[in-house]
């Protein structure tokens, strides 16, 4: 489908974005709202003439159906048929990496919706950037919050090799937590969609002393079961969980999730801009629950606009190179910097706590670049 300026052939002054990601199947829950945010920005920018007020944005979208092979075929075809200025792939790592290597030959900037695996850019080619906080960044934020704000001295981590997010984020937490003087007193693993966590719960119960915090990133299918079994066993440790907890189906679980913490880039109460975006998004799409990836998509386009302004042109290579120099760009997700950081953004990460079925904003934490744990392969 075509959006932005519609199905009109690209003119010399257009800024053309190719986007191949999930409109259907499981990744659509993440990719599609991101693209809604992108579309919101495109519509607003084009009302004012486009980028720099004179380069209308034309967005060409294709559905990869959450299938890396279909994504690679569609990306190759789009590159062959269209003269693009940048590219947006799926967050699914195999698709992100394949698309990155395809577009790198054409000197394009490429972002990967809400991908957070910090090793993706190195594997996806020169133009690849994350616009989502990386797993390493999230783990570091949790470690700093646990030590500085919760005064946690001990932690227990729970991992799953199902996904790099569930496998490595607790380990990134461990890296900085122990560097800051904390101690990880034990660890357990689980399988995706496990449904039963008695071994993990027993391992924690067998410790001489309950850990101050438990850090684990089960997705929303596993988390309710795990937290219910933890609390049923009488374990009262503060739980630091995944950003996917930011949804009514989890926050509405009642007393069992009271006091559970999560991190996010999109906290409506963190700034007026964030709050205004959520209202506008809900008014346009009627799906307030998906505002998180949508806000990241909208903010990502602010970063693209800043790169174009810095480059003074929409020429693809110039925009790609300017993206690396971005510093303190104000967006709905906060002030974003790439300069001197690398291929993942440094920005304030918001710490939230579930209270009364709602996510309560606690604070925003901006890590020093030296505090961000080293990416694991």
ChimeraX attribute file (.defattr): number of C-alpha atoms within 10 A of each C-alpha:
attribute: neighborCount
match mode: 1-to-1
recipient: residues
	/A:1	9
	/A:2	13
	/A:3	15
	/A:4	23
	/A:5	17
	/A:6	12
	/A:7	12
	/A:8	10
	/A:9	10
	/A:10	17
	/A:11	12
	/A:12	9
	/A:13	14
	/A:14	21
	/A:15	24
	/A:16	24
	/A:17	22
	/A:18	23
	/A:19	25
	/A:20	29
	/A:21	33
	/A:22	27
	/A:23	21
	/A:24	15
	/A:25	12
	/A:26	12
	/A:27	18
	/A:28	20
	/A:29	14
	/A:30	22
	/A:31	28
	/A:32	22
	/A:33	27
	/A:34	27
	/A:35	26
	/A:36	21
	/A:37	23
	/A:38	24
	/A:39	21
	/A:40	20
	/A:41	20
	/A:42	22
	/A:43	17
	/A:44	12
	/A:45	22
	/A:46	18
	/A:47	10
	/A:48	13
	/A:49	13
	/A:50	22
	/A:51	21
	/A:52	16
	/A:53	11
	/A:54	14
	/A:55	21
	/A:56	24
	/A:57	25
	/A:58	28
	/A:59	26
	/A:60	21
	/A:61	21
	/A:62	18
	/A:63	20
	/A:64	26
	/A:65	19
	/A:66	22
	/A:67	19
	/A:68	21
	/A:69	14
	/A:70	15
	/A:71	25
	/A:72	23
	/A:73	14
	/A:74	20
	/A:75	26
	/A:76	14
	/A:77	11
	/A:78	19
	/A:79	15
	/A:80	10
	/A:81	8
	/A:82	14
	/A:83	18
	/A:84	25
	/A:85	24
	/A:86	26
	/A:87	26
	/A:88	25
	/A:89	30
	/A:90	33
	/A:91	27
	/A:92	23
	/A:93	21
	/A:94	18
	/A:95	24
	/A:96	29
	/A:97	24
	/A:98	21
	/A:99	29
	/A:100	31
	/A:101	19
	/A:102	18
	/A:103	23
	/A:104	16
	/A:105	11
	/A:106	16
	/A:107	21
	/A:108	26
	/A:109	29
	/A:110	30
	/A:111	26
	/A:112	31
	/A:113	30
	/A:114	24
	/A:115	24
	/A:116	23
	/A:117	25
	/A:118	24
	/A:119	21
	/A:120	25
	/A:121	23
	/A:122	14
	/A:123	16
	/A:124	23
	/A:125	22
	/A:126	20
	/A:127	27
	/A:128	29
	/A:129	27
	/A:130	25
	/A:131	25
	/A:132	27
	/A:133	22
	/A:134	25
	/A:135	28
	/A:136	28
	/A:137	29
	/A:138	26
	/A:139	26
	/A:140	28
	/A:141	27
	/A:142	28
	/A:143	29
	/A:144	22
	/A:145	19
	/A:146	23
	/A:147	18
	/A:148	11
	/A:149	11
	/A:150	13
	/A:151	13
	/A:152	20
	/A:153	18
	/A:154	21
	/A:155	26
	/A:156	24
	/A:157	23
	/A:158	21
	/A:159	23
	/A:160	19
	/A:161	13
	/A:162	13
	/A:163	13
	/A:164	18
	/A:165	22
	/A:166	23
	/A:167	20
	/A:168	24
	/A:169	30
	/A:170	29
	/A:171	24
	/A:172	24
	/A:173	29
	/A:174	24
	/A:175	21
	/A:176	23
	/A:177	26
	/A:178	16
	/A:179	13
	/A:180	16
	/A:181	11
	/A:182	19
	/A:183	16
	/A:184	21
	/A:185	16
	/A:186	15
	/A:187	18
	/A:188	15
	/A:189	15
	/A:190	21
	/A:191	15
	/A:192	14
	/A:193	14
	/A:194	11
	/A:195	14
	/A:196	14
	/A:197	18
	/A:198	13
	/A:199	12
	/A:200	17
	/A:201	20
	/A:202	12
	/A:203	13
	/A:204	24
	/A:205	16
	/A:206	9
	/A:207	12
	/A:208	8
	/A:209	10
	/A:210	17
	/A:211	23
	/A:212	18
	/A:213	21
	/A:214	23
	/A:215	27
	/A:216	28
	/A:217	24
	/A:218	28
	/A:219	17
	/A:220	17
	/A:221	13
	/A:222	18
	/A:223	21
	/A:224	20
	/A:225	16
	/A:226	20
	/A:227	20
	/A:228	15
	/A:229	18
	/A:230	22
	/A:231	15
	/A:232	12
	/A:233	14
	/A:234	10
	/A:235	16
	/A:236	15
	/A:237	19
	/A:238	19
	/A:239	22
	/A:240	26
	/A:241	20
	/A:242	22
	/A:243	20
	/A:244	16
	/A:245	25
	/A:246	24
	/A:247	18
	/A:248	12
	/A:249	12
	/A:250	18
	/A:251	22
	/A:252	16
	/A:253	15
	/A:254	12
	/A:255	14
	/A:256	16
	/A:257	23
	/A:258	19
	/A:259	20
	/A:260	19
	/A:261	25
	/A:262	23
	/A:263	27
	/A:264	22
	/A:265	24
	/A:266	25
	/A:267	26
	/A:268	20
	/A:269	14
	/A:270	18
	/A:271	13
	/A:272	10
	/A:273	15
	/A:274	22
	/A:275	16
	/A:276	13
	/A:277	20
	/A:278	23
	/A:279	14
	/A:280	14
	/A:281	21
	/A:282	14
	/A:283	11
	/A:284	12
	/A:285	12
	/A:286	11
	/A:287	12
	/A:288	16
	/A:289	15
	/A:290	21
	/A:291	26
	/A:292	26
	/A:293	24
	/A:294	29
	/A:295	28
	/A:296	26
	/A:297	31
	/A:298	24
	/A:299	25
	/A:300	25
	/A:301	20
	/A:302	19
	/A:303	21
	/A:304	20
	/A:305	19
	/A:306	22
	/A:307	23
	/A:308	24
	/A:309	15
	/A:310	16
	/A:311	18
	/A:312	13
	/A:313	17
	/A:314	23
	/A:315	17
	/A:316	21
	/A:317	18
	/A:318	19
	/A:319	26
	/A:320	25
	/A:321	19
	/A:322	20
	/A:323	25
	/A:324	21
	/A:325	16
	/A:326	19
	/A:327	18
	/A:328	13
	/A:329	16
	/A:330	16
	/A:331	18
	/A:332	26
	/A:333	27
	/A:334	23
	/A:335	15
	/A:336	22
	/A:337	21
	/A:338	21
	/A:339	16
	/A:340	12
	/A:341	16
	/A:342	15
	/A:343	22
	/A:344	25
	/A:345	22
	/A:346	27
	/A:347	24
	/A:348	19
	/A:349	23
	/A:350	22
	/A:351	23
	/A:352	24
	/A:353	22
	/A:354	22
	/A:355	18
	/A:356	15
	/A:357	19
	/A:358	16
	/A:359	23
	/A:360	16
	/A:361	20
	/A:362	14
	/A:363	14
	/A:364	20
	/A:365	17
	/A:366	15
	/A:367	17
	/A:368	11
	/A:369	12
	/A:370	8
	/A:371	18
	/A:372	22
	/A:373	21
	/A:374	15
	/A:375	15
	/A:376	14
	/A:377	9
